[in-house]
């Protein structure tokens, strides 16, 4: 696991995205998602342009782009990476 420590110089969005990017286990992924959910509650203006359709379409696209493996399960790191690309509001800026 990549350790992501709290730094007063890092904004909450960047920290949340770093924690999502660092997730290697189910528990780390769940914790990162709860942190981002809290950020949505605290700073809804950041997420206003994000719709359920965008999340689902983006997630499906990102997972389709993932190389197939021999198993039938998606790893936590692959899912976390896909969610990171879909959820990061900075990726939607013009």
C-alpha positions in Angstrom: 0.0 0.0 0.0 1.2 3.5 -0.8 1.0 5.5 2.4 -0.8 8.9 2.0 -0.4 11.1 5.0 -2.5 14.2 5.7 -0.7 17.4 4.7 -2.1 20.8 5.4 -0.8 21.9 2.0 -2.9 19.4 0.1 -6.5 20.2 -0.6 -9.2 17.7 0.4 -10.0 16.7 -3.2 -6.4 15.9 -4.0 -6.0 13.9 -0.8 -9.2 12.0 -1.5 -8.0 11.2 -5.0 -4.6 10.1 -3.7 -6.2 7.8 -1.2 -8.3 6.3 -3.9 -5.3 5.9 -6.1 -3.4 4.2 -3.3 -6.1 1.6 -2.5 -4.9 -1.9 -2.8 -7.4 -3.7 -0.5 -11.1 -3.8 -0.2 -10.9 -1.9 3.1 -8.7 0.8 1.7 -11.0 1.2 -1.3 -14.1 1.4 0.9 -12.4 4.0 3.2 -11.3 6.1 0.2 -14.9 6.1 -1.2 -16.3 7.1 2.2 -13.8 9.9 2.4 -14.9 11.1 -1.1 -18.6 10.8 -0.1 -17.8 13.1 2.8 -16.2 15.5 0.4 -19.3 15.5 -1.7 -21.3 16.4 1.3 -18.8 19.1 2.4 -18.1 20.6 -1.0 -21.1 19.8 -3.4 -20.1 22.6 -5.8 -17.1 20.5 -6.9 -19.3 17.6 -7.9 -22.3 19.4 -9.3 -21.6 18.5 -13.0 -21.2 14.8 -12.2 -24.3 12.8 -13.0 -25.1 9.1 -12.3 -25.0 8.5 -16.1 -21.5 10.0 -16.3 -20.3 7.8 -13.5 -21.7 4.6 -14.9 -20.7 5.3 -18.5 -17.2 6.3 -17.4 -16.8 3.3 -15.2 -18.0 0.9 -17.9 -15.6 2.5 -20.4 -12.6 2.4 -18.1 -13.2 -1.2 -17.2 -13.6 -2.1 -20.8 -10.2 -0.6 -21.5 -8.6 -2.9 -18.8 -6.7 -5.8 -20.3 -8.5 -9.1 -19.8 -7.0 -11.5 -17.3 -7.5 -15.2 -16.7 -9.8 -14.6 -13.8 -13.4 -13.3 -13.7 -12.9 -10.8 -10.9 -11.7 -7.2 -11.1 -8.9 -6.4 -8.7 -9.2 -3.6 -6.1 -6.4 -1.6 -7.8 -8.1 -1.8 -11.2 -11.4 -0.8 -9.8 -9.8 2.0 -7.8 -8.0 3.3 -10.8 -11.1 3.3 -12.9 -13.0 5.1 -10.2 -10.2 7.6 -9.9 -10.4 8.5 -13.6 -14.2 8.7 -13.5 -14.7 10.6 -10.2 -11.9 13.2 -10.4 -13.7 16.4 -11.2 -10.5 18.0 -12.4 -10.6 15.6 -15.3 -13.8 17.2 -16.5 -12.5 20.7 -16.6 -12.2 22.2 -20.1 
